[in-house]
Amino acid sequence: MSLREQQPELEQEDDTTLAVTDSTLRRLDVAKGREKHLTEQVDKLERRLLEKEKELTGLQRELKNRSEAVGEIQRTFSWRVTKPLRAVRRLLSRP
């Protein structure tokens, strides 16, 4: 087969290769766009997670402070002395 006879086959292969390459590049562009979108979502979720972790830390600190305050109240003389009165009140308030 001469070079001229092979030329249409080569041109057809070039067209096929070009079409495959073009299709691949389009899919790559779509994938890059999706990757960018997903990266933005991950960044947004990471920021929200940090905010929630800070909020949780603050709430844990507040709970600890309140628990300590309740403990201090329960250790007072008046709280211990009035314990029997609170018990009687609970018994009387039951249906």
C-alpha positions in Angstrom: 0.0 0.0 0.0 1.4 3.3 -1.0 1.7 6.4 1.2 -1.2 8.1 -0.7 -3.4 5.1 -0.1 -2.6 5.2 3.6 -3.3 8.9 3.9 -7.1 8.7 4.2 -6.7 6.1 6.9 -4.2 8.3 8.8 -6.6 11.3 8.5 -9.4 9.2 9.8 -7.3 8.1 12.7 -6.3 11.7 13.4 -10.0 12.8 13.4 -10.9 10.0 15.7 -8.0 10.8 18.0 -9.0 14.5 17.9 -12.6 13.6 18.8 -11.5 11.4 21.7 -9.1 14.1 22.9 -11.8 16.8 22.7 -14.2 14.6 24.6 -11.7 13.8 27.2 -10.8 17.5 27.6 -14.5 18.3 28.0 -14.9 15.6 30.7 -11.8 17.0 32.4 -13.2 20.5 32.4 -16.4 19.1 34.0 -14.4 17.2 36.5 -12.3 20.2 37.4 -15.5 22.3 37.9 -16.9 19.6 40.1 -13.7 19.4 42.1 -13.7 23.2 42.6 -17.3 23.0 43.8 -16.6 20.2 46.2 -13.5 21.9 47.5 -15.5 25.0 48.3 -18.1 22.9 50.1 -15.4 21.1 52.1 -13.9 24.5 53.1 -17.3 25.8 54.1 -18.0 22.7 56.2 -14.6 23.0 57.8 -15.3 26.6 58.8 -18.7 25.6 60.2 -17.1 22.7 62.1 -14.6 25.1 63.7 -17.4 27.5 64.7 -19.3 24.6 66.3 -16.2 23.4 68.1 -15.7 26.8 69.6 -19.4 27.0 70.6 -19.1 23.5 72.2 -16.0 24.6 74.1 -17.8 27.6 75.4 -20.9 25.6 76.4 -18.7 23.0 78.2 -17.0 25.8 80.1 -20.4 27.3 81.1 -21.7 23.9 82.2 -18.6 23.3 84.3 -19.0 26.7 85.9 -22.6 26.1 86.7 -21.9 22.7 88.1 -19.3 24.1 90.4 -21.8 26.8 91.5 -24.4 24.2 92.3 -21.8 22.1 94.2 -20.9 25.2 96.2 -24.5 25.8 97.1 -25.1 22.2 98.1 -22.0 22.3 100.4 -23.4 25.3 102.4 -24.6 24.8 105.9 -28.1 26.1 105.1 -28.5 23.6 102.2 -27.6 20.7 104.4 -29.8 21.9 107.3 -32.8 22.3 105.0 -32.4 18.9 103.4 -35.1 17.2 105.6 -37.5 20.0 104.8 -37.0 19.5 101.1 -37.6 15.8 101.5 -40.9 16.4 103.4 -42.0 18.8 100.7 -41.3 16.3 98.0 -43.3 13.7 99.9 -46.3 16.0 100.4 -46.3 17.2 96.8 -46.6 13.7 95.3 -50.1 12.9 93.8 
